[in-house]
Amino acid sequence: MAPSADVFATTPLNPPDAIFKLTADYKADTFDKKVNLGVGAYRDNAGKPFVLPVVRKAKILIANDETLDHEYLPIAGLPAFTSATGKLIFGEDSPALKEGRVSTIQTISGTGANHYGAAFLERFYGPWAGKTKEEKVIYVSNPTWANHKSIFNSVGCTPVDYPYYDPKTIGLNLTAFLDFLRSAPAQSVFLLHACAHNPTGVDPTREQWKEIADIFTAKGHYAFFDCAYQGFASGDLDNDAWAVRHFVEKKVPLLVCQSYAKNAGLYGERIGALNVVASHSGDVEGGAQRINSQLLLMQRSEISNPPTFGARIVSLILNDPKLFAEWKQDISSMAERIILMRKKLFDLLENKYKTPAVGPNGWSHITSQIGMFSFTGLNPQQCKDLLEKGHIYLTANGRISMAGLNESNIEYFAECVDKVVRGQL
Ligand SMILES: Cc1ncc(COP(=O)(O)O)c(C=O)c1O
């Protein structure tokens, strides 16, 4: 019998990515009051993508610098970028940096960092030696950024939920989370959102982080920090790195993924970093040098050399005190606009429309949650109605991107939420 010509006959059709489909549907919608609250990208008060003024400046400096060429970067990335990015997350005086225990490689944004982080653990995490894919468990918060599960699965790890969000309180289920940490096998790997939890906007307080870190220390758990929003949560870069720095201080074994998509608005440049903190420096067992050598090997086999443009922009910003100060201003202006939208939305629902509450504390979760996203507490049917009847594009779990709200559309959005909650949309 002749071999089948259709060698992909059994390839299953995968549905389109939910978030990107939402944006495509939004673009195709001709309704004049349509609102896009799906995508996790910052928009200015006119609903437009925002190029940070400091990024514009850096681009001009790069364009005018005739010493720059288009050669390959080193495998680990632009050295001025990798050294500065580590300082940004761990702090200038970090003991881990001073002791030479941090291995940093430039990655394809936060997604690439998550990918390498999990792939590195899959190959080298000691407690996983000889284990099957099903046993190489990375515990992820329920819910989490949808891509975490795909990324971890794709490199031979198994994502398993841990309790995090409590729909009844629209807040953190701290007791269940702590109990889970205590009862998980020793040296388990836990993904933690460093700040501005996606999708809920619900972060532990400092006191709660301390309790969490104490259990990590006691149980020898591994912290897989994903930090995609440093500066975006509170408007302050150091503040948003507090949990990571606290875990380093407590000597919890950890890695940190960084992204400059959101805090520098460099979504398309794909600039990020993976930082693995070793117990020792140098070429000793468990030392940074060995870890670094394996990260380089991974990078080489996957992309050979990371891209230059985004690394140059971020490197200029991080290494020039004047540009750095301007960046901080830009970040706080984005964070402040989001905080303002939270206050406005709360005020409209609570005071203007007196919308019946969906949680135990009225609409206060809108202002207590932080970062780009808010979990509204709206149920899937209400979300569907908002989409189909109000032309408001949000995910079925009730998550909205606060950055999609502005002075021109917030009234319409609040009015629709009020109606949908009352069953009158
Ligand atoms: C929690 C989280 N991690 C990582 C990322 C990665 O984003 P990027 O690859 O664009 O840096 C995102 C983006 O939405 C995110 O929300």
The ligand as a Gaussian input file, in Angstrom:
#p B3LYP/6-31G(d) Opt

LIG

0 1
 C        2.045000      36.706000      34.975000
 C        2.715000      36.918000      33.667000
 N        3.900000      36.343000      33.450000
 C        4.555000      36.516000      32.293000
 C        4.030000      37.277000      31.290000
 C        4.872000      37.366000      30.072000
 O        4.731000      38.379000      29.230000
 P        5.837000      38.718000      28.140000
 O        6.320000      37.428000      27.579000
 O        5.115000      39.546000      27.169000
 O        6.913000      39.433000      28.879000
 C        2.769000      37.875000      31.453000
 C        2.122000      38.646000      30.378000
 O        0.966000      38.909000      30.337000
 C        2.113000      37.702000      32.680000
 O        0.939000      38.271000      32.934000

